[in-house]
């Protein structure tokens, strides 16, 4: 993460498959969160929408959904990374009436023609009705 220009990328059309591979269209899944029409109701929904934001280069959404105590001042996305698939491995807490939650996931990507995977156990907190990403291990 550093000071730089965000990766320019167009959001998918509302009727295309959502990048998080939930089985829903982008407009019915992460697109409504990205547009501000709704807030993610669970930690998993926020995790999925953040993955989709990485996949589409939506830096403003990533920063807005990062807890202010842990959010970087600037975020640079690598334009060479092509996010391919999200696998949710487990969740703990993170429901609509809970205050904290964790989501373990694998995010598959390609860079320079090589396949790779990022596995993380992300922590989330709900403040004033909004889920926020805290950090990941």
Secondary structure, DSSP 8 states (H G I E B T S, - for coil): --S----------TTSB-TT-SSSBTTTTHHHHHTTSS--SSHHHHHHHHHHHHHHT-HHHHHHTB-TTT--S-----TT-EEEEEEEEEEEE--TT-SEEEEEEEEEEEETTEEEEEEEEEEEEEETTEEEEEEE-
